[in-house]
Amino acid sequence: MEIKVIKTEEDYNSTLKRFEEIFHAPIDSKEGDEAELLSILIERYEEEHYPIEAPDPIEAIKFRMEQMEMSNKELAKIIGYKSRVSEIFSRKRKLTLNMIRNLHEKMNIPYESLIGNY
């Protein structure tokens, strides 16, 4: 088992290949330990080279609505009037502090996702 820090795209690809080969190894085995270490190295490399941006607040709301199978009418009950939903989704109106609190409390959307710029 030769484990080294992933520094290049070539290192990354070869590490991914090896990880796929030993992915299903038993946890308490030599290959299982290797897989765990490789997953940590891969995660670190991906966080540094392929960061995933948080969605803007509007996309976060739409995503959570989809998960909850919620309609715009139901969302209007949380943030106010139905026309507000339309204005917010068209980005003509910003979320208020009260709306952000309600979205967090009633839809469990993290505050960090709701206070970003859009």
Contacts in CASP RR format, 6 or more apart in sequence:
PFRMAT RR
TARGET T0000
AUTHOR 0000-0000-0000
METHOD contacts of the structure
MODEL  1
MEIKVIKTEEDYNSTLKRFEEIFHAPIDSKEGDEAELLSILIERYEEEHY
PIEAPDPIEAIKFRMEQMEMSNKELAKIIGYKSRVSEIFSRKRKLTLNMI
RNLHEKMNIPYESLIGNY
1 30 0 8 1.000
1 33 0 8 1.000
1 34 0 8 1.000
3 34 0 8 1.000
3 37 0 8 1.000
3 38 0 8 1.000
3 41 0 8 1.000
4 11 0 8 1.000
5 11 0 8 1.000
5 41 0 8 1.000
6 12 0 8 1.000
6 15 0 8 1.000
6 41 0 8 1.000
6 42 0 8 1.000
6 44 0 8 1.000
6 45 0 8 1.000
12 42 0 8 1.000
12 45 0 8 1.000
12 49 0 8 1.000
15 38 0 8 1.000
15 41 0 8 1.000
15 42 0 8 1.000
15 45 0 8 1.000
16 42 0 8 1.000
18 34 0 8 1.000
18 38 0 8 1.000
19 35 0 8 1.000
19 38 0 8 1.000
19 39 0 8 1.000
19 42 0 8 1.000
22 31 0 8 1.000
22 32 0 8 1.000
22 34 0 8 1.000
22 35 0 8 1.000
22 38 0 8 1.000
23 35 0 8 1.000
25 31 0 8 1.000
25 32 0 8 1.000
25 34 0 8 1.000
25 35 0 8 1.000
26 32 0 8 1.000
54 60 0 8 1.000
54 112 0 8 1.000
54 113 0 8 1.000
54 116 0 8 1.000
55 63 0 8 1.000
55 113 0 8 1.000
56 116 0 8 1.000
56 117 0 8 1.000
56 118 0 8 1.000
57 95 0 8 1.000
57 113 0 8 1.000
57 114 0 8 1.000
57 115 0 8 1.000
57 116 0 8 1.000
57 118 0 8 1.000
58 88 0 8 1.000
58 89 0 8 1.000
58 91 0 8 1.000
58 118 0 8 1.000
60 109 0 8 1.000
60 113 0 8 1.000
60 114 0 8 1.000
61 75 0 8 1.000
61 88 0 8 1.000
61 103 0 8 1.000
61 107 0 8 1.000
61 109 0 8 1.000
61 114 0 8 1.000
62 89 0 8 1.000
64 70 0 8 1.000
64 107 0 8 1.000
64 108 0 8 1.000
64 109 0 8 1.000
65 71 0 8 1.000
65 75 0 8 1.000
65 107 0 8 1.000
68 107 0 8 1.000
70 107 0 8 1.000
72 82 0 8 1.000
72 85 0 8 1.000
72 86 0 8 1.000
72 89 0 8 1.000
73 82 0 8 1.000
75 85 0 8 1.000
76 82 0 8 1.000
76 84 0 8 1.000
76 85 0 8 1.000
78 99 0 8 1.000
78 102 0 8 1.000
78 103 0 8 1.000
78 106 0 8 1.000
78 107 0 8 1.000
79 85 0 8 1.000
79 88 0 8 1.000
79 95 0 8 1.000
79 99 0 8 1.000
79 102 0 8 1.000
79 103 0 8 1.000
80 99 0 8 1.000
84 93 0 8 1.000
84 99 0 8 1.000
87 93 0 8 1.000
88 94 0 8 1.000
88 95 0 8 1.000
88 99 0 8 1.000
91 118 0 8 1.000
95 103 0 8 1.000
95 114 0 8 1.000
100 111 0 8 1.000
100 114 0 8 1.000
100 115 0 8 1.000
103 109 0 8 1.000
103 114 0 8 1.000
104 110 0 8 1.000
104 111 0 8 1.000
104 114 0 8 1.000
END
